[in-house]
Protein backbone atom coordinates (compact mmCIF):
# COMPACT_ATOMS: atom_id res chain seq x y z
CA UNK A 1 0.00 0.00 0.00
CA UNK A 2 1.28 3.45 -0.93
CA UNK A 3 0.14 5.72 1.89
CA UNK A 4 0.75 8.80 -0.26
CA UNK A 5 -2.12 7.77 -2.54
CA UNK A 6 -4.43 8.83 0.31
CA UNK A 7 -2.96 12.30 0.93
CA UNK A 8 -5.20 15.23 0.03
CA UNK A 9 -2.22 17.53 -0.55
CA UNK A 10 0.22 16.54 -3.32
CA UNK A 11 2.72 19.04 -1.91
CA UNK A 12 2.76 17.37 1.53
CA UNK A 13 2.96 13.91 -0.07
CA UNK A 14 5.89 14.94 -2.26
CA UNK A 15 7.73 16.54 0.67
CA UNK A 16 7.32 13.54 2.99
CA UNK A 17 8.59 11.24 0.26
CA UNK A 18 11.56 13.50 -0.49
CA UNK A 19 12.78 13.40 3.13
CA UNK A 20 12.11 9.65 3.47
CA UNK A 21 9.53 10.07 6.22
CA UNK A 22 7.74 6.89 7.34
CA UNK A 23 4.34 6.48 8.99
CA UNK A 24 3.41 3.92 11.63
CA UNK A 25 0.08 2.07 11.79
CA UNK A 26 -1.82 4.81 13.64
CA UNK A 27 -0.45 7.65 11.52
CA UNK A 28 -1.19 5.76 8.30
CA UNK A 29 -4.76 4.98 9.37
CA UNK A 30 -5.41 8.64 10.24
CA UNK A 31 -4.15 9.81 6.85
CA UNK A 32 -6.29 7.19 5.12
CA UNK A 33 -9.39 8.26 7.06
CA UNK A 34 -8.90 11.92 6.09
CA UNK A 35 -8.73 11.27 2.35
CA UNK A 36 -11.33 13.24 0.39
CA UNK A 37 -10.87 11.31 -2.85
CA UNK A 38 -10.70 7.67 -1.82
CA UNK A 39 -13.95 5.74 -1.36
CA UNK A 40 -15.01 4.21 1.93
CA UNK A 41 -14.46 0.75 0.44
CA UNK A 42 -10.89 1.71 -0.52
CA UNK A 43 -10.28 3.05 2.98
CA UNK A 44 -11.51 -0.19 4.57
CA UNK A 45 -9.22 -2.16 2.25
CA UNK A 46 -6.31 0.07 3.33
CA UNK A 47 -7.20 -0.46 7.02
CA UNK A 48 -7.09 -4.23 6.49
CA UNK A 49 -3.68 -3.86 4.83
CA UNK A 50 -2.46 -1.88 7.84
CA UNK A 51 -3.71 -4.62 10.16
CA UNK A 52 -1.96 -7.34 8.17
CA UNK A 53 1.31 -5.57 7.30
CA UNK A 54 2.05 -2.95 9.98
CA UNK A 55 3.26 -3.81 13.50
CA UNK A 56 0.52 -3.60 16.13
CA UNK A 57 0.63 -0.71 18.61
CA UNK A 58 -0.55 0.06 22.11
CA UNK A 59 -2.11 3.49 22.64
CA UNK A 60 -2.07 5.21 26.02
CA UNK A 61 -5.20 6.72 27.49
CA UNK A 62 -6.06 10.25 26.33
CA UNK A 63 -8.88 12.72 26.85
CA UNK A 64 -11.04 11.26 24.08
CA UNK A 65 -10.40 7.53 24.45
CA UNK A 66 -9.30 4.95 26.97
CA UNK A 67 -6.20 2.77 27.00
CA UNK A 68 -6.04 0.67 23.83
CA UNK A 69 -3.99 -2.51 24.06
CA UNK A 70 -4.24 -3.39 20.38
CA UNK A 71 -4.63 -0.81 17.63
CA UNK A 72 -5.19 -3.64 15.15
CA UNK A 73 -8.29 -4.76 17.07
CA UNK A 74 -9.55 -1.19 17.42
CA UNK A 75 -9.13 -0.61 13.69
CA UNK A 76 -11.00 -3.84 12.95
CA UNK A 77 -13.84 -2.64 15.21
CA UNK A 78 -13.95 0.64 13.30
CA UNK A 79 -14.35 -1.22 9.99
CA UNK A 80 -17.19 -3.34 11.42
CA UNK A 81 -18.91 -0.31 12.91
CA UNK A 82 -18.71 1.78 9.75
CA UNK A 83 -20.01 -1.09 7.63
CA UNK A 84 -23.02 -1.38 9.94
CA UNK A 85 -23.66 2.38 9.82
CA UNK A 86 -23.40 2.29 6.03
CA UNK A 87 -25.95 -0.52 5.90
CA UNK A 88 -28.23 1.58 8.12
CA UNK A 89 -27.87 4.57 5.79
CA UNK A 90 -28.70 2.62 2.63
CA UNK A 91 -31.59 0.59 4.09
CA UNK A 92 -35.06 2.08 3.37
CA UNK A 93 -37.24 2.33 6.48
CA UNK A 94 -40.83 3.44 7.17
CA UNK A 95 -40.84 7.19 7.74
CA UNK A 96 -37.29 7.64 6.44
CA UNK A 97 -36.42 10.48 4.06
CA UNK A 98 -33.16 11.24 2.27
CA UNK A 99 -31.99 14.73 1.35
CA UNK A 100 -28.85 15.79 -0.50
CA UNK A 101 -26.97 19.05 -0.03
CA UNK A 102 -23.80 20.63 -1.40
CA UNK A 103 -22.03 23.99 -1.54
CA UNK A 104 -20.64 25.85 -4.53
CA UNK A 105 -17.65 28.13 -4.17
CA UNK A 106 -18.09 30.28 -7.28
CA UNK A 107 -21.76 30.96 -6.53
CA UNK A 108 -21.18 31.23 -2.77
CA UNK A 109 -24.38 29.33 -2.12
CA UNK A 110 -25.63 25.90 -1.16
CA UNK A 111 -28.08 23.47 -2.74
CA UNK A 112 -30.56 21.46 -0.70
CA UNK A 113 -32.39 18.82 -2.67
CA UNK A 114 -35.94 17.63 -2.26
CA UNK A 115 -36.67 14.84 0.28
CA UNK A 116 -36.85 11.33 -1.19
CA UNK A 117 -37.80 7.93 0.15
CA UNK A 118 -34.60 6.18 -0.99
CA UNK A 119 -30.90 6.93 -0.95
CA UNK A 120 -30.62 6.23 -4.69
CA UNK A 121 -33.23 8.87 -5.60
CA UNK A 122 -31.55 11.54 -3.45
CA UNK A 123 -28.17 10.67 -4.97
CA UNK A 124 -29.51 10.87 -8.54
CA UNK A 125 -31.06 14.26 -7.76
CA UNK A 126 -27.75 15.62 -6.40
CA UNK A 127 -25.65 14.26 -9.29
CA UNK A 128 -28.09 15.65 -11.86
CA UNK A 129 -27.95 19.05 -10.19
CA UNK A 130 -24.15 19.01 -10.19
CA UNK A 131 -24.00 18.08 -13.86
CA UNK A 132 -26.27 21.00 -14.72
CA UNK A 133 -23.97 23.29 -12.71
CA UNK A 134 -20.65 21.73 -13.69
CA UNK A 135 -19.14 25.13 -14.51
CA UNK A 136 -19.13 25.76 -10.76
CA UNK A 137 -16.77 24.09 -8.33
CA UNK A 138 -18.03 22.47 -5.16
CA UNK A 139 -16.86 24.44 -2.14
CA UNK A 140 -16.32 21.12 -0.40
CA UNK A 141 -15.11 17.99 -2.20
CA UNK A 142 -18.29 15.97 -1.67
CA UNK A 143 -22.07 15.94 -1.53
CA UNK A 144 -23.81 15.16 1.75
CA UNK A 145 -26.80 12.83 1.73
CA UNK A 146 -28.60 12.72 5.07
CA UNK A 147 -31.16 10.18 6.22
CA UNK A 148 -33.75 11.19 8.80
CA UNK A 149 -36.66 9.41 10.41
CA UNK A 150 -39.70 11.69 10.50
CA UNK A 151 -41.62 11.98 13.80
CA UNK A 152 -39.31 9.57 15.55
CA UNK A 153 -36.65 9.74 18.26
CA UNK A 154 -35.14 6.47 17.07
CA UNK A 155 -32.12 8.43 15.91
CA UNK A 156 -31.50 11.97 14.82
CA UNK A 157 -29.81 11.36 11.48
CA UNK A 158 -27.07 9.57 9.60
CA UNK A 159 -25.35 10.89 6.51
CA UNK A 160 -22.95 9.87 3.80
CA UNK A 161 -20.41 12.17 2.14
CA UNK A 162 -20.35 11.31 -1.54
CA UNK A 163 -17.88 12.22 -4.29
CA UNK A 164 -19.03 13.92 -7.49
CA UNK A 165 -18.86 10.53 -9.17
CA UNK A 166 -21.37 9.10 -6.68
CA UNK A 167 -19.01 7.06 -4.49
CA UNK A 168 -19.33 7.17 -0.68
CA UNK A 169 -16.18 8.66 0.83
CA UNK A 170 -17.11 9.14 4.48
CA UNK A 171 -20.02 8.50 6.83
CA UNK A 172 -21.26 10.49 9.79
CA UNK A 173 -23.76 9.35 12.39
CA UNK A 174 -25.68 10.99 15.18
CA UNK A 175 -27.32 8.83 17.88
CA UNK A 176 -27.49 5.79 15.64
CA UNK A 177 -28.86 2.70 17.39
CA UNK A 178 -26.63 -0.25 16.52
CA UNK A 179 -25.82 -3.63 18.13
CA UNK A 180 -22.46 -2.24 19.27
CA UNK A 181 -22.18 0.92 21.38
CA UNK A 182 -20.38 4.03 20.26
CA UNK A 183 -17.17 4.29 22.28
CA UNK A 184 -13.97 6.29 22.26
CA UNK A 185 -12.27 3.50 20.30
CA UNK A 186 -14.76 3.75 17.46
CA UNK A 187 -13.97 7.43 16.87
CA UNK A 188 -10.26 6.81 17.46
CA UNK A 189 -9.10 8.03 14.05
CA UNK A 190 -10.58 11.45 14.83
CA UNK A 191 -9.00 11.45 18.29
CA UNK A 192 -5.37 10.86 17.41
CA UNK A 193 -2.84 13.68 17.19
CA UNK A 194 -0.13 12.87 14.66
CA UNK A 195 2.87 14.89 13.52
CA UNK A 196 3.18 15.23 9.75
CA UNK A 197 6.20 17.04 8.22
CA UNK A 198 5.17 19.78 5.77
CA UNK A 199 7.22 22.03 3.45
CA UNK A 200 5.44 25.27 4.33
CA UNK A 201 7.05 28.21 6.07
CA UNK A 202 5.87 31.52 7.45
CA UNK A 203 4.49 33.75 4.71
CA UNK A 204 3.69 31.00 2.20
CA UNK A 205 0.48 31.45 0.21
CA UNK A 206 -1.58 28.27 0.59
CA UNK A 207 -5.07 26.92 0.10
CA UNK A 208 -7.16 24.15 1.56
CA UNK A 209 -10.70 23.00 2.21
CA UNK A 210 -10.74 25.00 5.43
CA UNK A 211 -13.38 26.80 7.44
CA UNK A 212 -11.64 30.18 7.38
CA UNK A 213 -11.37 30.57 3.62
CA UNK A 214 -9.80 28.80 0.69
CA UNK A 215 -6.67 30.95 0.27
CA UNK A 216 -4.58 32.09 3.22
CA UNK A 217 -1.06 33.05 4.30
CA UNK A 218 0.83 30.89 6.78
CA UNK A 219 1.50 32.51 10.13
CA UNK A 220 2.51 29.40 12.05
CA UNK A 221 1.94 25.62 11.96
CA UNK A 222 1.33 23.82 15.21
CA UNK A 223 3.53 20.73 15.43
CA UNK A 224 3.61 20.40 19.22
CA UNK A 225 4.49 17.35 21.17
CA UNK A 226 1.43 15.95 23.00
CA UNK A 227 0.99 17.66 26.36
CA UNK A 228 -0.19 16.12 29.59
CA UNK A 229 -3.16 17.46 31.54
CA UNK A 230 -4.15 15.63 34.74
CA UNK A 231 -2.01 12.71 33.57
CA UNK A 232 -3.98 12.49 30.30
CA UNK A 233 -2.88 13.63 26.86
CA UNK A 234 -4.22 17.15 26.33
CA UNK A 235 -3.32 17.33 22.63
CA UNK A 236 -5.28 14.35 21.51
CA UNK A 237 -7.29 14.83 18.35
CA UNK A 238 -7.26 16.18 14.82
CA UNK A 239 -8.58 19.57 15.91
CA UNK A 240 -5.21 20.21 17.56
CA UNK A 241 -3.40 19.78 14.23
CA UNK A 242 -3.81 23.43 13.31
CA UNK A 243 -2.21 26.10 11.18
CA UNK A 244 -2.47 29.74 12.17
CA UNK A 245 -3.21 31.73 9.02
CA UNK A 246 -4.17 35.15 7.69
CA UNK A 247 -7.13 35.23 5.30
CA UNK A 248 -9.17 37.83 3.46
CA UNK A 249 -12.53 38.52 5.05
CA UNK A 250 -14.23 41.43 3.22
CA UNK A 251 -14.04 45.18 2.64
CA UNK A 252 -10.25 45.12 2.57
CA UNK A 253 -9.93 43.42 5.94
CA UNK A 254 -7.40 40.70 6.73
CA UNK A 255 -8.10 38.46 9.71
CA UNK A 256 -6.19 35.68 11.46
CA UNK A 257 -7.65 32.37 12.53
CA UNK A 258 -6.89 28.66 12.67
CA UNK A 259 -7.53 25.99 10.07
CA UNK A 260 -7.65 22.38 11.20
CA UNK A 261 -5.68 19.38 9.96
CA UNK A 262 -2.77 21.23 8.41
CA UNK A 263 -1.63 18.25 6.22
CA UNK A 264 -4.46 19.26 3.86
CA UNK A 265 -2.65 22.48 2.93
CA UNK A 266 -1.10 22.93 -0.48
CA UNK A 267 0.64 25.81 -2.23
CA UNK A 268 -1.66 28.30 -3.93
CA UNK A 269 -0.48 28.56 -7.53
CA UNK A 270 -3.47 30.29 -9.10
CA UNK A 271 -3.89 33.99 -9.75
CA UNK A 272 -5.97 35.74 -7.13
CA UNK A 273 -8.75 38.09 -8.14
CA UNK A 274 -10.32 41.22 -6.70
CA UNK A 275 -9.37 42.33 -3.21
CA UNK A 276 -8.10 38.85 -2.33
CA UNK A 277 -5.02 39.89 -4.33
CA UNK A 278 -3.98 41.60 -1.09
CA UNK A 279 -3.00 38.19 0.30
CA UNK A 280 -0.22 37.94 -2.27
CA UNK A 281 1.33 41.13 -0.89
CA UNK A 282 0.75 40.07 2.72
CA UNK A 283 2.76 36.97 1.81
CA UNK A 284 5.60 39.08 0.39
CA UNK A 285 5.58 41.35 3.45
CA UNK A 286 5.80 38.40 5.86
CA UNK A 287 8.79 37.07 3.92
CA UNK A 288 10.54 40.48 4.16
CA UNK A 289 10.20 41.00 0.41
CA UNK A 290 7.94 44.02 0.75
CA UNK A 291 8.04 46.94 3.19
CA UNK A 292 5.08 47.93 5.36
CA UNK A 293 4.52 51.27 3.63
CA UNK A 294 4.23 49.53 0.25
CA UNK A 295 1.80 46.99 1.66
CA UNK A 296 -0.45 49.76 3.02
CA UNK A 297 -0.35 51.61 -0.31
CA UNK A 298 -1.35 48.43 -2.16
CA UNK A 299 -4.17 47.80 0.32
CA UNK A 300 -5.52 51.32 -0.35
CA UNK A 301 -5.19 50.89 -4.12
CA UNK A 302 -7.08 47.57 -4.11
CA UNK A 303 -9.81 49.07 -1.97
CA UNK A 304 -10.22 52.01 -4.37
CA UNK A 305 -10.11 49.62 -7.32
CA UNK A 306 -12.99 47.65 -5.82
CA UNK A 307 -15.04 50.80 -5.25
CA UNK A 308 -14.42 51.95 -8.82
CA UNK A 309 -15.51 48.61 -10.25
CA UNK A 310 -18.68 48.69 -8.15
CA UNK A 311 -19.47 52.20 -9.41
CA UNK A 312 -18.92 51.12 -13.01
CA UNK A 313 -21.40 48.27 -12.60
CA UNK A 314 -23.88 50.29 -10.61
CA UNK A 315 -24.06 53.19 -13.06
CA UNK A 316 -23.30 51.18 -16.19
CA UNK A 317 -20.41 53.57 -16.74
CA UNK A 318 -19.01 51.86 -19.83
CA UNK A 319 -22.34 52.19 -21.63
CA UNK A 320 -22.69 55.85 -20.65
CA UNK A 321 -19.17 56.67 -21.81
CA UNK A 322 -19.89 54.99 -25.13
CA UNK A 323 -23.07 57.05 -25.53
CA UNK A 324 -21.15 60.27 -24.83
CA UNK A 325 -18.37 59.35 -27.27
CA UNK A 326 -20.92 58.49 -29.97
CA UNK A 327 -22.57 61.90 -29.55
CA UNK A 328 -19.23 63.69 -29.74
CA UNK A 329 -18.46 61.93 -33.01
CA UNK A 330 -21.74 62.96 -34.60
N, C-alpha and C positions, 0 to 999 in steps of 0.2 A: 504494500500500500504506500502510495506517495502522499504524505500528509499535506504537501503544498497544493495538491489538487483541490483541497477544501478551503484554502485561504480566500477571503474576500478581496484582499488587497494584493495585487501582483507585485507591488513595490516591496511590501513586507516579506512576501514569499521569496522574492529574488535576493533580498538582503540576507535573510536567514540562511539561505542556501550558500551564499557567497562567503559567509563567515563559518560555515560548517556547523551551524547550531543544530542540536538534536533535541527531540521532544520525548518525554517519558509517556507512560500510558495515560495518566490524568491529563497532562497538557495536550496530548494528541486528541483525546476524546472531547475536550472543551473546544478545540479549534474545529473539529468535525461538527459539533453541535451548532456552532455559530455560522456555518456556511449558509449563504443566501441563495446559492445556485444549485447545490446538490439536493436530490430528493430525499425524503424521509427513508425510503427503502435503501438508498445508497448509504445513508448515514448508519442505518442499522447493520448493513453489511460491513462497514468500516469498524463499527464497535465490536463486531464478532471477530474481525481480524485482529484488533487490539487485544481482545481476550485470549486469542490463540497464539499470538506472536510476541506480545510485549510482556515483560516480567510483571507479576502482580505487585500491588503496593498496599501498604497500610496507611490510612489517613487519620491524623489526630483529630480530636473533637474541636469544632469551631462554633461560632455563634449560630450558624444556620444548619448544622448537622451534628450528629453524634459521632462517636468513635467508629471508624469503619475498618474492620480487620482485613477485608478483601475487596479491593476495588473491582476486580474481575466479577465478583458476585453482584456488587452494587450495579455495575454496568449492565449485567444480564437482567437484573430486576428492572432497570430503566427501559430496556428493549421490550420486555414483557408488558410493562405498564403502558408504554406508548402505543403498542399494538392493540391493547384493549381499548384505550381511549379512541384510537383511530376507528376501530370497529363500531364504537358507540356513536361517533360522528356520522359515519356513513349509513348506519342502520335507520330506516324510516320508523317513526313511532307515532302513535295517535297524539294529535295535538302539537306535533313538532313542525317548526317552520325553519327554513334556511334563507339567509340573506347575505348577499355578497357586498363588499365595499372595497374601494381603492381610492388612492389619492394621486392627483396629477400635479407635477411640479410646474410645468409651463402655464397651466391654467390656474394654479394656486387654488384648487378646489377639490372636493371629494365627490365620489359617486356612490350612492347607496341604492342597490338594486331592489326590486320588488320581492316580497316574501314568497317562497315556494315550498312545496311539500316534500321535495327530495333534494338531496345534495347535487345530483346531476343537473337538475333544472337551474338551480342557482349558479352553478359553475358555467353552464352554457350561456346564461344571461350575461355574466361578467366577462367571459371571453369574447362574446359578440360585441359588447360595449367597447372593450379595449381595441378590437379590430377596427371599429368605426372611428376610433380616436387614436389611431396608431401614430399620428404625427406628434402626439404628446407623450412625454416620458412619464412613467409612474414615479411619484415622489419616493415611494418605497418599493423594494424589489419584488413585492408579491401582492396578491389579492387576498383579502380575508373573507372566509365564508363561515359565518356563525350559525350554529344550531341552537334554537331555544324551544323550550316547552311552554306553550301558552297556558296561563291559569294553573300553573303547577309550581310547587316548591321542590320538586324532585331534584332538580339542579338548575343553577342559574343559566349557564350556557357553556358550550364547548365550541371551539373554532379551529379551522385549518388555514394555514397560510399557504397559498398556492402560487406557483410561478406563472408567468404569462403564457407558458405552454400547457398549463393545466395540471402540472404535477405537484403533489403535496410536499412541501419543504419542511414545515414545522407545525406542531399542534400546540394549542393552548387550552387549558381546561379550568373551569371554575366550579368548585363544589360538585364534581362528578362523582356519582355513586358507583363504585366498582368493587369487585370481590377483594381487592387488596387496598389497604389504606394508603393515603398520601402521607409520606414521611419525608424527613430531611434527606434521606438517601435518594429518593426518587426525583428530587430537584437538585441533585448534587452537581450536575454540570453547570448550573447557574450559580452555584455557591462557592465555586473554587476560584481562588485568585492565582493566576499564573503570570509569570514574567516572560514577555515576548520581546526580543530585541527588534528595534525598528531603526530605520536610517534617518529619521527626521530630527531636525535641530531647531532651535529657537529662530523664529522668523520665517520658517518654510511655509509656503502657501499650499494648503492641502484641502481635500474634500472627502466627505464620507456621508453615509446614511445616518446622520446625527440629528439630535433634537434641537440643536441650536443653530441650524443652518447648514447648507450643503458645502459652502466654501468658507474657509477660516484660515487664520494665521496662528501657527504654533507659538504658545507662550511657554508651556512647560508640559512634559509628559511624566505622569506619576508611575515610577517603577520602584516602589518602596518594597522593602522586605516586610512580610507579614508581622504585625504588631500584636502583642499580647494585651488583653484587657480582662481582668479578673480570671487570669489563667486560661482564657480562651482566645483564639485568634480573632483579633478585631478586624483586620483586613481579610475578608473571607469570601467575597463574591465578585461577580463580574462588574458590578457597579463601582467597585473601587479601582478598576482598571481605566483610569480617566486620563484625558488630555485637557489641559487648560488652554483655551483658545480665545482669540479675538474674532468677532464676526460682525458683519454689517446688519444693523437692525432696520432702520428707516430714517428718512429725513437727514441724511448725512451723519448719523450717529453710529459709532463703533462701540460694541459692548464686549465684555469678557464673560465667559461661562465655561462649563465643563461638558465635554462629550464623553460618552461611556464606551468602553471596549476599544481602546486606542489601536489595536491591531487592524481595525477596519479602515484606518486612514490610508490615503494614497496621495501622491503629488497631484496638484491641480495643474493641468497642462493646457487647459482651454482658455480662450480669451474671455475676460470678464466684460460685462456690459453695464451701462448706466452708472449709477453711483457706487455699485459694488466694485468698480474699478479702483476705488480707494484702498481696498484690501491689498492690491498689488504694491501700492506705495507704503502702506503700513509694514508690509513684509520687508521692503527695501530699507525702511527706517530702522527696523529692529535688527537688521543685519549690518547696521552702520554704513549703509551704502547711500543714504539720503539724510540730509540734515532736517532738524525739526522745523525750521522756518519754511523750507521747501514743501514739507508734508502739509503744513497748515495752508500754504498758498494753493496747493493742489486740491485740498479739501474744499476750500472756498470756490475754486474754479468749477469743480464737479457739481457743487450745490447750485451755482448760478446756471450751469449748463442744463441741469435738470429743470430748473424754473423756466428757462427759455424754451425748452422743448415742450413743457406743459402749456405755455402760452401759445406756442405755434399751433398745437392741437386744438386748444380751446377756442382760439379765434380764427382758425383755419387760415393762418397767416400766409402760407404759400399761395393759396388760391387768391387771396386779396392782393398780394404783390403782383401776381400774374395779371389780374384785372387792371391794376394801375399801369403796369408796363404796356399792356395792350392799348389802353387809352392814350398813353403818351406817344405811341407809334402811329396813331391814326392821323 
